[in-house]
Amino acid sequence: MKTIRWVALICLLLLWILCSSSPICSYSSPAERKIEQSNRVPVDKELYLFILNPQMQMPVGAVDLTTLHQISYRYESRLFNLLPIKEKNLAGKLWGVSVRLGKSILIDLPVARWLAVVQHEVFGHGARVREFRGKASYTLYHPWSSKRAFTSFRLQDITISDLIQFTGGGIESNQVMAWEMERRMYGDYPLHCYDWLSFAINKYVVNNYIYHTPDPRLYPQVFNEEYKEGGDIAHFLGEMNYKYHGRYGIFPEEVDPLVADNYRKIKREAIWNLLDPALWLGIYYYGRYILTGKERFTLPMLPLWGMRLMGGTRYNLTPIGGERYLDIYIKKGGHHFNFYLRRGSFEGMSWYGWGCGADRLWRYDNSHLGLRFDWWNQLETGGGGNLEGELHHYITPDVGITLQGGYKTQGYLMGKAADSGFYTFFGALVRF
């Protein structure tokens, strides 16, 4: 029955998307259109955000790598548009599609995947090593290499929960990057097709890792080899088994039945991540770019009570088990809001939490303030929360500064340090 309810909910969300893409349902009031047009960035200028943090945490990589990608494809697109491609007839259209498809295979996909790998290793595994005061080194190959990147590390005096956070940190960081980009989708101007491509790649990382890990019940020897080679999912399952049962349960010829059961559990749960409409829209929009050459697309939203809404899903691996998230995004004029519910379970134990955020909640002159709040009730730490603020101030129309900071209590929150305490990020806003 629970599965039926979840499927029904996702069907409703997909129905929202179909309805909102209709001219009849996508009505917005003249006042809202006026606000959107006044906030829209000029075609010849783009806004770029850079943030700094000594620990180089996951949100830093999510923002800065996205900015690096945006700047690179901006000038790459300009060079590409210099090619004499005229699609006024069938032959011209076929030639344009062929060139864009070749460029996607040779340049766009490898570069977007490579940036996801950097986020995974440097700002994922590496961020957790820095958090636990260890040392890390990275083996990263060029974007066109088929070799497997990895992180080497040295950690001392850490708990099994800390080790699990390191193991899952790579996948977690890709989810942080995807969520950062998904929240941007509800901005005031269309996103570039390469942003949609990068979002889809980072979003799919957790499923890719799980589905490419051999089933320990069917292929125990191959699963053991994956474990020896440092596979994130194999290590996650072994470490979770050690945490709750005192043994890794991974042997050369066989695997503990609990490890096999938990593998199949997270494999089923990860389907939830694939139900996010934005993932499929991202793939669809990039496909449209290849077929038509159109580069920018706006995410459709469901009009309701003078607002526009959109739903999303996420799945993440935590030091206490897998977590599923249900996101709701709301846009009203120039204000953006998001809410989420989270629920995790592992071997009969469960926990839950929720959160909300608002961009441009308060505006004054050349400044605007956003707030975010998270709350949870977890197995090991009980109740906890996080309060975060983000201030943007423009010194000139094209240059500004940003300050992000907050306080978090003990407990797990995706992309944040496990311990309690204050945290800050500084950054710059540049439009050119």
MOBEL-V94993 format. One record per pair of residues at least 12 apart in sequence whose ideal C-beta (glycine too) atoms are under 8 Angstrom apart, sorted by the first residue. I is the first residue (numbers start at 1). GAP is how many residues later the second one is. Records with the same first field share a line. If there is no record, write none. Layout:
I->GAP ; GAP
//
This chain:
6->266
9->317
10->265 ; 303
13->262 ; 264 ; 298
14->263
16->261 ; 285 ; 286 ; 293 ; 294 ; 295
17->260 ; 264 ; 283 ; 285 ; 293
19->283
20->280 ; 281 ; 282 ; 283 ; 288 ; 290
21->279
25->277 ; 278
26->274 ; 277
27->276
28->275 ; 280
29->277
31->302
32->301
35->298 ; 299
36->152 ; 297 ; 298
39->149 ; 150 ; 295
40->148 ; 149
41->147 ; 148 ; 390
45->353 ; 386 ; 387
46->24 ; 28 ; 385 ; 386
47->382 ; 383 ; 384
48->19 ; 22 ; 23 ; 381 ; 382 ; 383 ; 384
49->14 ; 18 ; 353 ; 378 ; 379 ; 380
50->13 ; 14 ; 17 ; 377 ; 378 ; 380
51->12 ; 13 ; 351 ; 353 ; 374 ; 375 ; 376
52->373 ; 374 ; 375
53->371 ; 372 ; 373
55->72 ; 75 ; 76 ; 362
56->66 ; 67 ; 70 ; 71 ; 74
57->66 ; 70 ; 74 ; 358 ; 359 ; 360 ; 366
58->61 ; 65 ; 66 ; 69 ; 111 ; 114 ; 115 ; 118 ; 119 ; 357
59->117 ; 121 ; 356 ; 366
60->63 ; 365
61->57 ; 58 ; 61 ; 62 ; 63 ; 66 ; 112 ; 116
62->57 ; 61 ; 111 ; 114 ; 115 ; 118 ; 119 ; 353
63->117 ; 364
65->50 ; 53 ; 54 ; 58 ; 112
66->111 ; 114 ; 115 ; 129 ; 132
68->47
69->42 ; 43 ; 46 ; 125 ; 126 ; 129
70->122 ; 124 ; 125
72->39
73->35 ; 119 ; 121
76->31
77->218
80->23
83->16
85->14
87->206
96->197
97->193 ; 194
100->189 ; 190 ; 193
101->189
104->182 ; 186
108->86 ; 89
109->88
110->33 ; 34
111->32
112->82 ; 85 ; 86 ; 89
113->30 ; 88
114->26 ; 28 ; 29
115->83
116->58 ; 61 ; 82 ; 85 ; 86 ; 89
117->23 ; 32
118->22
119->54 ; 55 ; 58 ; 83
120->29 ; 50 ; 51 ; 53 ; 54 ; 85
121->17 ; 19 ; 28 ; 29 ; 30 ; 49
122->16 ; 18 ; 29
123->50
124->45 ; 46 ; 47 ; 48 ; 49 ; 50
125->26 ; 28 ; 41 ; 44 ; 45
126->12 ; 25
127->42 ; 46
128->34 ; 37 ; 38 ; 41
129->22 ; 24 ; 26 ; 37
131->286 ; 287
132->23 ; 26 ; 30 ; 34
134->19 ; 20 ; 21 ; 22 ; 24
135->18 ; 19
136->15 ; 16 ; 17 ; 18
137->14 ; 15 ; 16
138->12 ; 13 ; 14
139->12 ; 13
148->81
150->80
151->19
153->13
160->79 ; 82 ; 83
161->82 ; 158 ; 159 ; 219 ; 257
162->157 ; 256
163->76
164->72 ; 75 ; 76 ; 79 ; 155
165->153 ; 154 ; 247 ; 253
167->65 ; 68 ; 69 ; 72
168->64 ; 68 ; 148 ; 149 ; 150 ; 151
170->35 ; 62
171->34 ; 35 ; 38 ; 61 ; 145 ; 146
172->144 ; 145 ; 146 ; 242 ; 243
173->242
174->28 ; 29 ; 31 ; 32
175->27 ; 28 ; 30 ; 31 ; 139 ; 140 ; 141 ; 239
176->238 ; 239
177->21 ; 25
178->21 ; 24 ; 25 ; 27 ; 136
179->135 ; 235
181->14 ; 17 ; 18 ; 21
182->17 ; 21 ; 94 ; 96 ; 130 ; 145 ; 147
183->146 ; 153 ; 155 ; 174 ; 176
185->14 ; 93 ; 114
186->113 ; 115 ; 124 ; 143 ; 145 ; 150 ; 152
187->149
188->146
189->107
190->106 ; 107 ; 108
191->105 ; 106 ; 107 ; 108
192->103 ; 104
193->92 ; 93 ; 95 ; 96 ; 101 ; 102 ; 103 ; 104
194->92
196->85 ; 86 ; 87 ; 89 ; 90 ; 101
197->85 ; 89
199->79 ; 80 ; 83
200->79 ; 82 ; 83 ; 86
203->70 ; 73 ; 75 ; 76 ; 79
204->69 ; 70 ; 75
206->64 ; 67 ; 109 ; 110 ; 111
207->63 ; 66 ; 67 ; 108
209->22 ; 23 ; 24
210->23 ; 56 ; 57 ; 60
211->56 ; 59
213->13 ; 18 ; 20 ; 21 ; 50
214->12
215->45 ; 48 ; 49
216->18 ; 21 ; 34 ; 39 ; 43 ; 44 ; 47
217->38 ; 40 ; 43 ; 46 ; 47
220->31 ; 33 ; 34 ; 35
221->31 ; 32
223->27 ; 32
224->26 ; 27 ; 28 ; 31
227->23
233->30 ; 33
234->16
236->81
237->13 ; 22 ; 25 ; 26 ; 29
238->12 ; 21
240->22 ; 81 ; 106
241->15 ; 17 ; 18 ; 21
243->76
244->102 ; 103
245->13
258->89
262->84 ; 85
265->57
266->51 ; 56
269->46 ; 53 ; 55
270->45 ; 52
272->41 ; 42 ; 43 ; 52
273->40 ; 41 ; 42
274->39
275->38
276->36 ; 37 ; 38
277->33 ; 34 ; 35
278->21 ; 32 ; 34
281->18 ; 19
285->12
301->28 ; 30
306->26
307->23 ; 24 ; 25
308->22 ; 23 ; 24
309->19 ; 20 ; 21 ; 22
310->18 ; 19
311->15 ; 16 ; 17 ; 18
312->14 ; 15 ; 16 ; 17
313->12 ; 13 ; 14
314->13 ; 26
316->98
318->26 ; 94 ; 96
319->93 ; 99
320->24 ; 26 ; 29 ; 31 ; 58 ; 59 ; 60 ; 92
321->23 ; 24 ; 25 ; 26 ; 28
322->22 ; 23 ; 24
323->19 ; 20 ; 21 ; 91
324->18 ; 19 ; 20
325->15 ; 16 ; 17
326->14 ; 15 ; 16
327->12 ; 13
328->12
334->26
335->23 ; 24 ; 25 ; 26
336->22 ; 23 ; 24
337->19 ; 20 ; 21 ; 22
338->18 ; 19 ; 20
339->15 ; 16 ; 17 ; 18
340->14 ; 15 ; 16
341->12 ; 13
342->12 ; 13 ; 34
349->30
351->25 ; 26 ; 27 ; 28
352->24 ; 25
353->21 ; 22 ; 23 ; 24 ; 25
354->20 ; 21 ; 22
355->17 ; 18 ; 19 ; 20 ; 31
356->16 ; 17
357->13 ; 14 ; 15 ; 16
358->12 ; 13 ; 14
359->31
366->27 ; 28 ; 29 ; 34
367->24 ; 25 ; 26 ; 27
368->23 ; 24
369->20 ; 21 ; 22 ; 23
370->19 ; 20 ; 21 ; 22
371->16 ; 17 ; 18 ; 19
372->14 ; 15 ; 16 ; 17 ; 18 ; 34
373->12 ; 13 ; 14 ; 15
374->12 ; 39
376->35 ; 36 ; 37
378->33 ; 34
381->28 ; 29 ; 30 ; 31
382->29
384->24 ; 25 ; 26 ; 27 ; 36
385->23 ; 24
386->20 ; 21 ; 22 ; 23 ; 27 ; 30
387->19 ; 20
388->16 ; 17 ; 18
389->15 ; 16 ; 17
390->12 ; 13 ; 14
391->12 ; 13
392->37
394->35
397->34
398->32 ; 33 ; 34
399->29 ; 30 ; 31 ; 32
400->28 ; 29 ; 30
401->25 ; 26 ; 27 ; 28
402->23 ; 24 ; 25 ; 26 ; 27
403->21 ; 22 ; 23 ; 24
404->20 ; 21 ; 22 ; 23
405->17 ; 18 ; 19 ; 20
406->16 ; 17
407->13 ; 14 ; 15 ; 16
408->12 ; 13 ; 15
//
